[in-house]
Amino acid sequence: MGEVDGYDVETELELLRSRVADLENALHSRSGIDQAIGMVMLARRIDADAAWDILSKLSQDTNIKVRDLAAAMVGLVSGGSTGVETTVLREAALRALLPRRPH
């Protein structure tokens, strides 16, 4: 395509395509995270901020990305596959959903 105002059009188009793909992935991840927050809210009878705190702490404690944890939770509840089936991931998803036991 050539250059326009000093920009290589092909390079700029490729960058824009990459950004669009990144944004689409972020939106998809965000909807899964929102679903997981809702599940934790329902299971533990807490508000959204407290549910987010649980997910983010569990993510840090297990070294699992929040989006992967959320996908595992959605898959666990819906009976679907997350694409990353591991025992650690399933156990973390269950820990997020189950209320804490009193000591």
N, C-alpha and C positions, 0 to 999 in steps of 0.2 A: 504494500500500500504506500510505502514511502514515509516521508516526514511532513509534519504539519507544525509550524511554529517551533521548529527545533525538537519536536518529539517524534520518536520512532513509533508509528501508529501500531504496528504489530506488537511491539513490546508493551505498549500501554494497554492494548486490548487484552493481552495475556494477564497483565497485572489486575485489570478490572475483573476478568473472569475468575481469577484466583480469589479475589476479595469477595465476590458474590458467593462462591462456593463456601468460603469460610463463614460468611454470614448465615447461609442456609444451614450449615452444620451447627452453628451456635443457636439458631432458633429451634432446631430440632432437639438439641440437648436441653435447652431451657424448658421446653414443654415437658420433657421427661422429668426434669428436676422439680418443676412445679407439681407434677403428679405425685412424685415421691414425698414432697413436703405435705401435700394433702393427705397422703396415706399415714404419715407419721402423726399429723394433727388428729386424724380420726382415731388411730390406734391408741394414742397416748392422751387424747383429750387436752391438747395444748394449742397455743396459737402458732401462727406461721413463723414468727421470729424464733421461738423456742424449737420448733421443728427444724428450721435451717441450722440452728446451733448444734443440734444433735447430728444432723447429716454431715456438717463440716467437721465436727470433732471426730466422728467415726471415720471420715475420710482421712483425716490426718493420722489417727491412731493406727489405721490399717494400711496406709499408703495406697489407697484406692481412690482414683479420681471421683469426684462427686457425680459426674455424668455417668460413669460406669456403675457406681453404686445405685444411682437412680434407675438406670436401665435394668439392673438386676432385680430391684424391688418391683418395678412394673412387670417384668417377666414372671417373677415369682407369684405375684397376685393374679395376673391374667392367665397364667399357665403357658405363656409364650416363651420363646427363646430370646436370650439377650445377645447371643453370639459370642459371649465370653463366659462360658459356664465353668466356674471353678468352685471348689468347696469353700475356699476363703471368701469369695465374692458372695456366695449364697448365705454363708454364716453372717457376714456383715449386713446383708440385706435383712435377714431375720432379726439381728440385734437392733436395727433401726426401728423395726415394726413392733417388737415386743416391749411391753412396759417393763421398766426396771423392777426387779424384785426387791422388796424391803429387806434390809439387813437384819 
